[in-house]
Amino acid sequence: MGSMNAILARLPAGLAGSVAAVLAAFLVGAALIAAVGVSPVTAYAALFEAALGSANGLAETLVRTVPLALCGLGIALAFRAGVFNVGAEGQLFVGGAAAGAIGVAGAGLPSIVLLPAMALSAMIAGAAWSGIAAVLKLRFRADELITTIMLNYVAIHLVSFLLHGPLKDPNGALAQTARLTSDGRLPVLLGGTRLHAGILIVLVAAILAHLFLWRRTEGFRLRVVGLNQRAALNAGMNVRRAVLIGFLACGALAGLAGFSEVAGVQRRMIENLSPGYGYTAIIVALLGQTSPFGVVAAAFLFAALQIGATTMESAAGVPSTLTTVIQGLVVLFLIGRDAIPLIGDALARLGDALARLGRKSA
Amino acid sequence: MTEAPPLLSMRGIRVAFGPVVANDDVDLQVAAGEIHALLGENGAGKSTLMRVLAGLIVPVAGEVRIDGAVEPLGSPHEAMRLGIGMVHQHFMLVPTLTVAENVCLGLPSTGRFLPDLKAAGRRIRDLASRHSLEIDPDARIADLSVAGRQRVEILKALFRGARILILDEPTAVLTPQETEGLFRILRALAAAGTAIIFISHKLNEVMALTETITVLRQGRVAATLRTADTDARALARLMVGADVRLPTLEDERAAAPHDDGKSNAAARTILAVSGLVCRDADGVARVDGASLEVGAGEIVGLAGVDGNGQQELAEAIVGLRAAEAGRIAISGEDVTRASVARRIALGLAHIPEDRHHTALVEPLAIRDNIALERIGEPPLSRRGWIDRKAVARLAAEVMAAFDIRASGPGQTAGTLSGGNQQKIVLGRALSRDPSLVVAVQPARGLDVGATAFVHRQLLARRAAGAGVLLVSTELDEILALSDRILVVYKGRIVGAMARRDISVERLGLMMAGKAA
């Protein structure tokens, strides 16, 4: 709790902070690219050309945006409530497993029934998984930073067990569910690409989250609780309820991300459903200043980075892991922004000292 | 032959934080053996000036001379080397360590790895007896009284060779009797040649103790004068820049002739607390069987030295702290286990002691802070949808009625001055027309003008028939406003006095836990 408040308190207030952090991260990234002997301009051009320069590239970027944005929205709501839920990864897996199980069991149902049933079960499963951490926190004061990250491992292994056992496709050799029928798949929006309707779910979720935070009394209370629990309590607010909402909203949205990966991309539940979307989404939520539309924008940026990375490696010879470095730098610059005036101070003092030295020697 | 330079001379000190000038062309001279008051309202620049002296801030202009030599005070170490010692308002002591260990902490001269505590203890005993400070070097800090801990802080400074001793609001935590004890110590130190800078906003103490007074106002020196040549009234005018008198209950009665202070005796009980027990995390009973009642149309002052359970008692009444035993009733309804929301619905208004963490959500706008307690009720919201216009209307009303000065209702509460912040808290709580007001240190950190405003608001609620429980460690505040005074000591109510029977002497004894 304390650690998360310290991090949130250091978050810069406005959009400017996020933009500055991204620019600074790209600048350092450019220096690293130059250090391997490649022109940063060439490398970045290759990266963005691949991610945004073609219909297919853009579609891939948007496909990647969906899980990052949904998890990021959930994490942002949790952060707003003062809940440092880093369990989106596990909640995504649990949600994906629920969606896959329902999708397979409900094969034959019409799409209009099956898809909502899959989405709803994914959200309930994700929320329930997040709810474990909520109970641990509210009843036993267990720090959610620890419990949610631990529950990630439990979730991933539990889902793995299910895929090797009860949920396994009886006609296949791999640990995965049977393929979903076309009624259990999210429709493709753009022919010839993988762009699926999940991106629409993202937009609706962002609008709802925005309305919730800024127009609903529950959202107001959630924000107050996140900013100052004691003042919320003093004002007669139900702090535990707001905290619980933060946990459940995060779990539900991460579960929904699992659903959209299963129904929109993989078309079945698989063991390696996510390459860490739930973790990257933490940075996405922070970079988006925990505001819903900001989160969607940040998710798009990170998706573009990830999609462009492989092309940059093959075209410009810069290792694709550079994008991971840039993601990390974004976080450092976001959190470290307070240090900039301090560094200025230190430089000024150094200048003074040198000047004094100069006078003395003269 | 010229006169010897004063021990301390600060000239033309200027400190600016961005566009805000905290000290502007400030001069301060203190001679050896002199007790010099630094007087001023909150925000007048007293602390800033002393932080310059302690080496914590480097001024942008001005010089500090010690014994006539210009010194480049840049660090606390430098300040210590020059014999400048500071006793902070909040003590810098490790409670689990002994006096000797605390005094030696961070001093390489007592041995870097294995401090020679025996030798240090001897030196401490020697110093203590020389300055008639009652201190046992082997006592644990946790076992000492507040006054005892303060003596340790003074000794710590002397042990480090302080010739200039700065005390920041040292009497805030003391009973009247303990304050007298402190004054004796300070006079003796001065007689032995120590220069003492006494920071305070309490005029009577400054008049009683000091020889010279420097009054700061808005970062500048308003006046430097000899104590003998001035009086409290003139000092107040210098501090504020205008004549301000704090309202009292007598003014209120003069305005309402039928109010003889007795008519309230039979009034309806608004708050009834009986046998209340609250423990802290360590299981220590902070409130230990306290009972009290507040009737409609009266102000009950709860006096006591800081840390005697008054905060915990108030927190239990407003619902921020669980009661282990006992009963709390508001307007006849048992609320011992009720939610804060229920208590608010019964007419409770809370003016918390801690403005920054309990009363306000500082990153939020003024309008949101004003709406905080009522966001769930119409007209501010319907079916869970917030009516932003209604919120703006309420904010405008409260800001006008309580004279909250800001760039607009959208300004964040954290950027306001303490006075304006407290007006938000008052406005939010009192505009609900509450029947019970629990005000804890409502004027803490406010200037005289803002204090007068707060006091008038409390008197207005009393006149409107509300019961007011005023919890304060400032005796002046309690004395000015209370119909009745209760004294809390170690979590119990140890005394009660009607307004006409009040004597400061008796109050002081009760606050020290001595039967009177």
Chai-1 contact restraints between the chains, C-beta under 6 A:
chainA,res_idxA,chainB,res_idxB,connection_type,confidence,min_distance_angstrom,max_distance_angstrom,comment,restraint_id
A,R215,B,I386,contact,1.0,0.0,6.0,A-B,restraint_1
A,R216,B,G384,contact,1.0,0.0,6.0,A-B,restraint_2
A,T217,B,I375,contact,1.0,0.0,6.0,A-B,restraint_3
A,T217,B,G376,contact,1.0,0.0,6.0,A-B,restraint_4
A,T217,B,S381,contact,1.0,0.0,6.0,A-B,restraint_5
A,T217,B,G384,contact,1.0,0.0,6.0,A-B,restraint_6
A,T217,B,I386,contact,1.0,0.0,6.0,A-B,restraint_7
A,F220,B,I375,contact,1.0,0.0,6.0,A-B,restraint_8
A,V224,B,V361,contact,1.0,0.0,6.0,A-B,restraint_9
A,L227,B,V361,contact,1.0,0.0,6.0,A-B,restraint_10
A,L227,B,P363,contact,1.0,0.0,6.0,A-B,restraint_11
A,N228,B,V361,contact,1.0,0.0,6.0,A-B,restraint_12
A,R230,B,H357,contact,1.0,0.0,6.0,A-B,restraint_13
A,R230,B,T358,contact,1.0,0.0,6.0,A-B,restraint_14
A,A231,B,T358,contact,1.0,0.0,6.0,A-B,restraint_15
A,A231,B,V361,contact,1.0,0.0,6.0,A-B,restraint_16
A,N234,B,T358,contact,1.0,0.0,6.0,A-B,restraint_17
A,A235,B,L372,contact,1.0,0.0,6.0,A-B,restraint_18
A,A235,B,E373,contact,1.0,0.0,6.0,A-B,restraint_19
A,G236,B,V340,contact,1.0,0.0,6.0,A-B,restraint_20
A,G236,B,A341,contact,1.0,0.0,6.0,A-B,restraint_21
A,G236,B,I344,contact,1.0,0.0,6.0,A-B,restraint_22
A,G236,B,E373,contact,1.0,0.0,6.0,A-B,restraint_23
